Amino acid sequence: MSAHYTMANTNIGSYQHPLINLLLLSFLFTVTPATQAQWVALDRAAKPGESHYFDPEALEKHAHLIKVWILTSFDSKQKGGFHALKSRYEFDCQQRLARPIAHLLYPDKLASGTVIGARHEESPNWFPIAPQSNFQRVADTICKAQSE
């Protein structure tokens, strides 16, 4: 059995009162969730002039697999005109493996501006998480949170 819904003939254009428009806009801004990432700094930088962060609040979990965003911020503009690289990685908490999912390039160091380049391709190739690496710190944090 399927449900069928109909709407009364309503003319949305008839609600042009400025106060109603203001209230509707206010409502939209209050129900829109904040998308500002809560970046956590990683201690070890791969190279001088780089800072690394991850967002433990924006995890996507599926059994022992967890996807997380990692931000690399560069002190100087990189070839291609970007200052930040935001990457989506998937971690396998049981096998201690990781793989890249997506990469986004930003002109600002905090990756809060407009994306200027992107690559979305789930790699079929998993790599082992090296001891004492930034990947290990991220894995230790997110996999521990998953097991609790």
C-alpha positions in Angstrom: 0.0 0.0 0.0 1.4 3.4 -0.9 0.5 6.7 0.5 -0.4 9.6 -1.8 0.0 13.1 -0.5 -1.5 16.2 -2.1 -0.9 19.8 -1.2 -3.5 22.5 -1.2 -3.1 25.0 -3.9 -0.8 27.5 -2.1 0.8 30.5 -3.7 4.1 31.0 -1.9 4.6 34.3 -3.7 1.7 35.7 -1.7 3.9 35.7 1.5 5.9 38.8 0.6 5.5 40.6 3.9 9.0 41.8 5.0 8.5 40.5 8.6 7.6 37.0 7.4 10.7 37.0 5.1 12.9 38.0 8.0 11.4 35.3 10.2 11.9 32.7 7.5 15.5 33.7 7.0 16.1 33.7 10.8 14.7 30.2 11.0 16.9 28.9 8.2 20.0 30.3 9.9 19.1 28.7 13.3 18.3 25.3 11.9 21.3 25.1 9.6 24.0 23.0 11.4 27.4 24.5 11.8 29.9 23.0 9.4 33.0 24.4 11.0 35.5 21.6 11.7 36.9 21.1 15.1 40.5 20.4 14.0 42.9 18.7 16.4 46.6 19.4 15.8 48.9 16.5 15.3 52.3 16.8 16.9 54.6 15.6 14.2 54.9 17.5 10.9 56.3 15.5 7.9 58.2 18.6 6.7 59.1 22.1 8.0 56.4 24.6 7.0 53.5 22.0 7.3 51.0 21.6 10.0 48.7 18.6 10.3 45.2 18.3 11.9 42.3 15.9 11.9 38.6 16.3 12.7 37.5 13.7 15.3 34.0 15.0 15.4 33.2 14.3 11.7 33.7 10.5 11.7 31.8 8.1 9.5 31.8 4.6 11.0 30.9 1.3 9.4 31.8 -1.7 11.6 35.6 -1.6 12.0 36.0 1.0 9.1 36.1 4.7 9.9 36.4 7.7 7.5 38.0 10.9 8.8 39.1 14.3 7.4 42.8 15.2 7.7 44.0 18.8 7.0 47.5 19.7 5.9 48.2 23.4 6.1 51.2 24.9 4.4 53.0 28.0 5.4 53.7 29.0 1.8 51.6 28.6 -1.3 52.1 25.3 -3.0 52.5 24.6 -6.7 48.9 24.8 -8.0 48.1 27.8 -5.8 46.8 26.1 -2.7 47.7 26.6 1.0 45.7 23.7 2.4 45.0 20.1 1.5 42.0 18.5 3.1 41.9 14.7 2.6 39.4 12.1 3.4 40.9 8.8 4.6 39.4 5.5 5.5 41.0 3.5 8.4 40.6 -0.2 9.0 40.9 -0.4 12.8 41.2 -4.2 12.8 44.0 -4.5 10.2 45.6 -1.2 11.0 45.4 0.0 7.4 44.4 3.2 5.7 43.5 4.4 2.2 42.8 7.8 0.6 39.2 8.6 -0.5 39.3 12.2 -1.6 41.5 15.3 -1.7 40.4 18.9 -1.7 42.7 21.9 -2.4 42.0 25.4 -0.7 43.6 28.8 -1.3 43.6 29.5 2.5 45.5 27.8 5.3 42.4 26.8 7.3 40.5 25.2 4.3 37.5 27.4 4.9 37.3 29.1 1.6 36.3 27.9 -1.8 37.7 24.6 -3.1 40.1 25.3 -6.0 40.9 21.6 -6.9 39.5 18.2 -6.0 40.1 14.5 -6.6 37.4 12.0 -5.5 38.5 8.5 -6.0 38.4 5.7 -3.5 41.7 4.0 -3.7 41.5 0.2 -3.8 45.1 0.2 -2.3 45.3 0.1 1.5 48.6 1.0 3.1 49.9 -0.1 6.5 49.9 2.6 9.2 53.5 3.3 10.1 54.5 3.4 13.7 55.1 6.9 15.2 53.4 8.6 12.2 50.6 11.1 12.0 48.4 8.3 10.6 49.1 6.2 13.7 48.0 9.1 16.0 44.8 9.5 14.1 44.2 5.8 14.0 44.9 5.5 17.8 42.4 8.3 18.5 39.5 7.3 16.2 39.8 3.5 16.7 39.9 3.9 20.5 36.8 6.0 20.3 35.1 3.4 18.1 35.8 0.5 20.5 34.3 2.4 23.5 
